[in-house]
């Protein structure tokens, strides 16, 4: 008998310890809706000890507008009626208003109710007496609190937000409280919509749904595209007093759209190249041949200049023609990149010396062999070295380095000490016809990137204005390719 009493005592103490240790709110009511037990977190929230609230109707703590809902959905719910999680407001005597969400509830045969929930938010009604959400809106909010999209309810007359879903902070990068205190913190992150235009969307009532698409600036270079749908809510007297705003992250769709546009441009350039190749190449060869004969007969001082311009035209033609060639035309062979790079550096060193530039090559003897078309890789390296030379009009050093990566890749780095490239321009380096050079075509880097991609590699640029630029090429080693 004594052992049973001790066991019962320990069990009672353990249950009390458990209920007071959890963060969730625990409520026990009898068949009349009177409080019989609540745990310590709930006592602290109600600012009353259990001894003072015991046998008091829980409805007395509920906001007057939500009492019928609590009676219907919780306290006096029928035994066979399934419980559905819901949210309601509580109102204390010191004008503190907070919202509770009841997650689970069990009703016994005699009507006693065990319920577990959590705190949603808290605010002082004396400071914000009308920032309340109606019952219909709360029913809707109960169903969207776990979605990734951001839902907000905005009061047009008071020009302030009433509610923001839990995903708000992770989506925007700041808390709901910050947006309440300073709504302009939102507009400061939006790039392509002005503050005046943004305010106009919300301050002007409209009976038709609208959409707003903008770019949201993130940390450093990261940004995302957002689509916000603004839906009017009709209140009393058939008057539109609020907006429901749903924001979606459409960055993947935007990136896909940009990729489609990029390939459309490449397709257009490929068709253009195929069309003009036969029309220009033959007369170009003829002009070049007769110009060389004319130079031998007349010894004109302009021959060298004319030939250099014709060679430039021929070089541009070759870049166009590369875009017209399908990838299957590649004739891959196992090559030692160190040897090819040595040949290229030796070839371009005289031009570098004329521009007061020192070319340094450091080869890793353990660099893996790669499957590649040697001429195309040489073309890429010539483009990169030429760009580095042009980026240093007053001279400097260009460092070229090869390195074996642990994952079986061969890496080539080309580093210059030039003017550098702004971050916003680095993203656009591979776009067709995008160039900052007076005589540039905007095709060199695009062609280089296409060549490396055709070799199943990557070409990446990093740059800092005033300090220089680094181009990094990664190509899979021959052994890695064989395993694939």
C-alpha positions in Angstrom: 0.0 0.0 0.0 2.9 2.4 0.9 4.7 1.5 -2.3 1.6 2.3 -4.4 1.3 5.6 -2.7 4.9 6.5 -3.4 4.5 5.5 -7.0 1.4 7.6 -7.4 3.2 10.5 -5.8 6.2 10.2 -8.2 3.9 9.8 -11.2 1.9 13.0 -10.2 5.1 15.0 -9.7 6.6 13.8 -13.0 3.4 14.7 -14.9 3.4 18.2 -13.3 7.1 18.6 -14.1 6.6 17.6 -17.7 3.6 19.9 -18.3 5.5 22.8 -16.8 8.7 22.1 -18.8 7.2 22.1 -22.3 6.8 25.3 -24.2 3.4 24.4 -25.5 0.3 25.6 -23.7 -1.8 22.9 -21.9 -5.4 23.5 -20.8 -7.8 21.2 -19.0 -11.5 22.2 -18.7 -14.6 20.4 -17.3 -17.8 19.8 -19.1 -19.0 23.4 -18.4 -15.8 25.0 -19.9 -14.3 25.8 -16.5 -10.5 25.8 -16.0 -9.3 22.8 -14.0 -5.7 22.9 -14.8 -3.2 24.8 -16.9 0.6 24.5 -17.0 3.1 27.1 -15.9 3.7 28.7 -19.4 -0.1 29.2 -19.7 -0.2 30.7 -16.2 2.6 33.2 -17.1 0.8 34.1 -20.3 -2.5 34.8 -18.5 -0.6 36.5 -15.8 -2.6 34.6 -13.2 -1.7 31.5 -11.1 -3.8 28.4 -11.3 -5.2 29.1 -7.8 -6.9 32.3 -9.1 -8.2 30.9 -12.4 -9.3 27.5 -11.2 -13.1 26.9 -11.8 -13.2 30.1 -13.8 -14.8 29.8 -17.3 -12.1 29.9 -20.0 -14.4 32.0 -22.1 -13.7 35.0 -19.8 -10.2 35.2 -21.2 -11.3 35.0 -24.8 -11.8 38.2 -26.9 -15.5 39.0 -27.1 -15.6 38.7 -30.9 -14.1 35.1 -30.7 -16.1 33.6 -27.8 -18.7 31.9 -29.9 -16.0 30.3 -32.1 -14.2 29.0 -29.0 -17.5 27.6 -27.6 -18.4 26.0 -30.9 -15.0 24.6 -31.9 -13.5 23.7 -28.5 -15.4 23.8 -25.2 -18.8 22.5 -26.3 -17.8 20.5 -29.4 -19.7 17.4 -29.8 -18.0 14.2 -28.8 -18.1 12.6 -32.3 -17.1 15.8 -34.0 -13.5 15.8 -35.2 -11.3 18.6 -33.9 -9.8 21.0 -36.4 -6.9 23.3 -35.4 -7.9 26.9 -35.2 -6.8 30.4 -34.0 -8.5 32.9 -31.7 -7.7 35.9 -29.6 -7.5 36.3 -25.9 -8.0 39.7 -24.1 -6.7 40.4 -20.6 -7.8 43.1 -18.2 -4.6 45.1 -18.9 -5.5 45.4 -22.6 -3.0 42.8 -23.7 -4.3 40.9 -26.7 -2.7 37.8 -28.1 -3.6 35.0 -30.5 -3.6 31.3 -29.6 -3.6 28.4 -31.9 -5.0 25.2 -30.6 -3.3 22.3 -32.4 -4.9 19.2 -30.7 -7.8 18.5 -28.3 -9.4 15.4 -26.8 -12.8 15.2 -25.2 -13.7 12.6 -22.6 -17.1 11.0 -22.1 -18.1 13.4 -19.2 -17.2 16.5 -21.3 -13.8 17.2 -19.9 -11.4 18.6 -22.5 -7.6 18.3 -22.8 -6.1 20.8 -25.2 -2.6 21.7 -26.4 -1.7 24.8 -28.3 0.8 27.6 -28.8 1.1 31.4 -28.8 0.8 33.1 -32.2 1.5 36.8 -31.4 1.0 39.5 -28.7 0.1 43.1 -28.9 -1.2 45.9 -26.6 -4.7 46.9 -27.7 -4.2 50.3 -26.1 -1.5 51.2 -28.6 -3.1 49.5 -31.6 -6.8 49.2 -30.8 -8.0 48.4 -34.3 -5.3 46.2 -35.7 -7.5 43.1 -35.4 -8.3 40.4 -37.9 -11.9 39.2 -38.3 -13.1 35.7 -37.8 -13.4 34.9 -41.5 -9.8 36.0 -42.1 -8.5 34.0 -39.1 -10.1 30.8 -40.6 -8.2 31.5 -43.8 -5.0 32.2 -42.0 -5.3 28.8 -40.1 -4.9 27.1 -43.5 -1.9 29.0 -44.9 0.5 29.3 -41.9 2.7 26.5 -43.2 3.1 27.5 -46.9 6.3 28.9 -48.4 4.6 31.8 -50.1 4.2 35.0 -48.1 0.6 36.2 -47.3 -0.1 39.6 -45.9 -3.3 41.5 -45.1 -3.0 45.3 -45.6 -5.4 47.9 -44.2 -6.0 50.6 -46.9 -7.5 53.2 -44.7 -4.9 53.0 -41.9 -2.1 52.4 -44.4 -0.5 49.6 -42.4 -0.2 45.8 -42.6 -2.4 43.8 -40.3 -0.9 40.3 -40.7 2.1 38.5 -42.2 2.5 34.8 -42.5 5.3 32.9 -40.7 7.3 32.7 -43.9 7.6 36.5 -44.1 11.0 36.8 -42.3 12.8 34.1 -44.3 11.4 35.5 -47.6 12.1 39.2 -47.1 15.2 39.0 -44.8 13.8 41.0 -41.9 11.2 40.5 -39.2 7.5 41.4 -39.3 8.1 43.8 -36.4 10.7 45.8 -38.5 8.2 46.1 -41.3 5.5 47.4 -38.8 7.9 50.1 -37.5 9.4 51.1 -40.9 7.4 49.9 -44.0 10.0 51.6 -46.2 12.5 48.9 -45.3 10.6 46.7 -47.9 10.8 49.3 -50.7 14.5 49.8 -50.0 15.1 46.2 -51.2 13.1 46.5 -54.4 15.1 47.4 -57.5 12.9 48.0 -60.4 9.8 49.6 -58.8 9.9 53.1 -57.3 8.7 53.9 -53.8 6.0 56.2 -55.2 4.8 53.4 -57.6 4.8 50.9 -54.7 2.8 53.1 -52.4 0.3 53.7 -55.2 -0.5 50.0 -55.5 -1.6 49.9 -51.8 -3.0 53.3 -51.1 -5.4 53.4 -54.1 -8.5 51.2 -53.7 -9.2 48.9 -56.7 -12.0 46.3 -57.1 -9.9 44.2 -59.5 -6.9 41.9 -58.6 -3.5 43.2 -59.7 -0.1 41.8 -60.0 3.3 43.4 -59.4 6.6 41.9 -60.5 9.9 43.1 -59.1 13.5 42.1 -58.3 14.4 41.8 -54.6 17.9 42.8 -53.7 19.7 40.3 -51.4 23.1 40.1 -49.8 26.1 40.7 -52.1 25.2 39.6 -55.7 22.3 37.4 -54.8 18.8 38.6 -55.7 15.5 37.0 -56.4 12.4 37.8 -58.5 9.1 38.2 -56.8 5.6 38.1 -58.1 3.0 39.7 -55.7 -0.7 39.3 -56.3 -2.9 42.0 -54.7 -6.4 40.8 -54.1 -9.1 43.3 -52.8 -11.2 42.3 -49.7 -14.7 43.7 -49.4 -15.6 44.7 -45.9 -18.7 46.4 -44.4 -21.0 48.4 -46.6 -19.5 46.7 -49.7 -16.4 48.9 -49.3 -13.0 47.7 -50.2 -10.9 48.3 -47.0 -8.2 45.8 -47.2 -5.9 43.9 -49.6 -4.7 40.4 -49.4 -1.1 40.2 -50.8 0.4 36.9 -51.8 4.1 36.9 -52.8 5.8 34.1 -54.8 9.5 33.5 -55.5 9.7 33.3 -59.3 13.5 33.3 -59.5 13.7 29.8 -61.1 11.1 30.9 -63.8 13.1 34.1 -64.5 16.3 32.2 -64.8 14.7 29.7 -67.2 13.3 32.6 -69.2 16.7 34.2 -69.5 18.2 30.9 -70.5 15.6 30.5 -73.3 16.4 34.0 -74.5 20.1 33.3 -74.4 19.7 30.2 -76.6 17.3 32.1 -78.9 20.1 34.6 -79.5 22.6 31.8 -80.0 20.3 30.2 -82.5 19.9 33.5 -84.3 23.7 34.0 -84.4 24.2 30.4 -85.6 21.7 30.9 -88.5 23.3 34.3 -89.3 26.8 32.7 -89.3 25.7 29.9 -91.6 24.1 32.4 -94.0 27.0 34.8 -94.3 29.8 32.3 -94.3 29.6 31.4 -98.0 28.8 35.0 -99.0 31.8 36.6 -97.4 34.6 34.0 -97.2 35.2 33.7 -100.9 35.4 37.4 -101.8 37.4 37.9 -98.6 40.0 35.4 -99.7 40.1 37.0 -103.2 40.6 40.5 -101.8 43.4 39.3 -99.4 45.3 37.5 -102.2 45.1 40.4 -104.7 46.1 42.9 -101.9 49.3 40.9 -101.3 50.1 40.9 -105.0 49.4 44.6 -105.2 51.7 45.2 -102.3 54.5 43.4 -104.0 54.1 45.5 -107.2 53.5 48.9 -105.7 55.3 48.6 -102.3 52.4 50.6 -100.7 52.9 51.5 -97.0 49.2 50.8 -96.4 49.4 47.1 -97.3 50.2 46.1 -93.7 47.3 48.1 -92.3 44.8 46.7 -94.8 46.0 43.1 -94.3 45.6 43.5 -90.5 42.1 44.7 -90.9 41.3 41.9 -93.2 42.7 39.4 -90.7 40.5 41.0 -88.0 37.5 40.4 -90.3 38.6 36.8 -90.8 39.0 36.3 -87.0 35.4 37.6 -86.4 34.2 35.3 -89.2 35.8 32.3 -87.5 34.0 33.1 -84.2 30.7 33.3 -86.1 31.4 30.0 -87.8 32.2 28.3 -84.5 28.6 29.1 -83.4 27.2 27.5 -86.5 29.1 24.2 -85.9 27.3 21.5 -84.0 28.9 20.0 -80.9 29.3 16.6 -82.5 32.0 18.1 -84.9 34.5 18.0 -82.0 37.4 15.7 -82.6 38.5 14.9 -79.1 42.0 13.6 -78.4 44.0 13.0 -75.2 46.1 16.1 -74.7 48.6 17.5 -72.2 47.4 21.0 -71.4 50.8 22.0 -70.0 52.3 21.6 -73.5 49.5 23.5 -75.3 49.7 26.3 -72.7 53.5 26.5 -73.2 53.0 26.9 -76.9 50.4 29.6 -76.5 52.5 31.6 -74.0 55.5 31.5 -76.2 53.4 32.6 -79.1 51.9 35.6 -77.3 54.9 36.7 -75.3 56.2 39.1 -78.0 52.8 40.9 -78.0 52.9 41.1 -74.2 56.4 42.5 -74.1 55.3 45.3 -76.6 52.7 46.2 -74.0 55.1 46.2 -71.1 53.5 43.0 -69.7 55.2 40.0 -68.1 53.7 36.6 -68.8 54.4 34.0 -66.1 53.5 30.3 -66.6 53.5 27.8 -63.8 52.7 24.2 -64.8 51.7 21.4 -62.4 53.5 18.3 -63.6 50.7 16.1 -62.1 48.1 17.8 -64.2 45.8 15.1 -65.6 45.5 14.5 -69.3 42.2 15.7 -70.8 40.0 14.8 -73.8 39.9 18.0 -75.9 40.2 19.6 -79.3 43.5 21.3 -79.0 42.8 24.1 -81.5 39.7 25.2 -79.6 41.3 25.1 -76.2 44.2 27.2 -77.6 41.6 29.6 -79.0 40.1 30.0 -75.5 43.5 30.6 -73.9 44.4 33.2 -76.6 41.1 35.0 -75.9 41.7 35.1 -72.1 45.3 36.2 -72.4 44.4 38.9 -75.0 41.6 40.2 -72.7 44.1 40.3 -69.8 46.6 42.3 -71.9 44.0 44.8 -73.0 42.9 45.2 -69.3 46.4 46.5 -68.4 47.1 49.5 -70.7 50.0 50.6 -68.5 51.6 47.2 -68.2 51.8 44.6 -65.4 52.0 40.9 -64.8 49.8 38.1 -66.1 50.0 34.8 -64.1 48.9 31.6 -65.8 48.8 28.5 -63.6 47.7 24.9 -64.1 46.7 22.7 -61.1 45.5 19.1 -60.6 42.3 19.0 -58.5 41.6 16.2 -56.1 38.4 15.3 -57.8 40.2 14.4 -61.1 39.7 17.8 -62.8 42.4 19.9 -64.5 42.3 23.6 -63.6 43.7 26.6 -65.5 43.9 30.0 -63.9 44.6 33.3 -65.7 45.2 36.2 -63.4 45.8 39.8 -64.4 46.5 43.1 -62.5 44.2 45.1 -64.6 41.3 47.5 -64.0 38.9 44.8 -62.8 35.3 44.3 -63.7 32.3 45.7 -61.7 30.1 42.9 -60.2 27.1 43.8 -62.2 29.1 43.3 -65.4 30.6 40.0 -64.4 27.2 38.4 -64.7 26.9 39.5 -68.3 30.3 38.5 -69.7 29.0 35.6 -71.6 26.1 37.4 -73.3 26.3 37.7 -77.1 27.4 41.2 -78.3 28.0 42.5 -74.8 31.3 44.3 -74.6 32.9 47.4 -73.1 35.7 47.6 -75.8 35.5 50.2 -78.5 36.3 47.6 -81.2 35.0 44.6 -79.4 32.4 42.2 -80.9 31.0 40.8 -77.7 31.6 37.2 -79.1 35.0 36.3 -77.7 34.0 35.2 -74.2 30.7 33.8 -75.3 32.5 31.6 -77.8 35.1 30.6 -75.2 32.4 29.7 -72.7 30.6 27.6 -75.3 33.9 25.8 -76.1 34.5 24.9 -72.5 30.9 23.8 -72.0 31.2 21.5 -75.1 34.2 20.0 -73.3 32.0 19.3 -70.2 34.0 22.0 -68.3 33.3 25.3 -66.7 34.6 28.9 -67.1 34.2 31.2 -64.2 35.3 34.8 -63.7 36.0 36.6 -60.4 37.1 40.3 -60.3 37.7 43.3 -58.1 37.7 46.8 -59.5 41.2 48.3 -59.3 42.9 45.0 -58.4 42.4 42.7 -61.4 40.5 39.7 -62.8 40.9 35.9 -62.5 39.5 33.5 -65.1 39.3 29.9 -64.0 38.8 26.9 -66.3 37.9 23.4 -65.0 38.1 20.4 -67.4 37.4 16.8 -66.5 40.5 14.6 -66.7 40.7 11.7 -69.1 40.5 9.1 -66.4 37.4 10.8 -65.0 35.8 10.8 -68.4 36.6 7.2 -68.9 34.8 6.3 -65.7 31.7 8.2 -66.8 
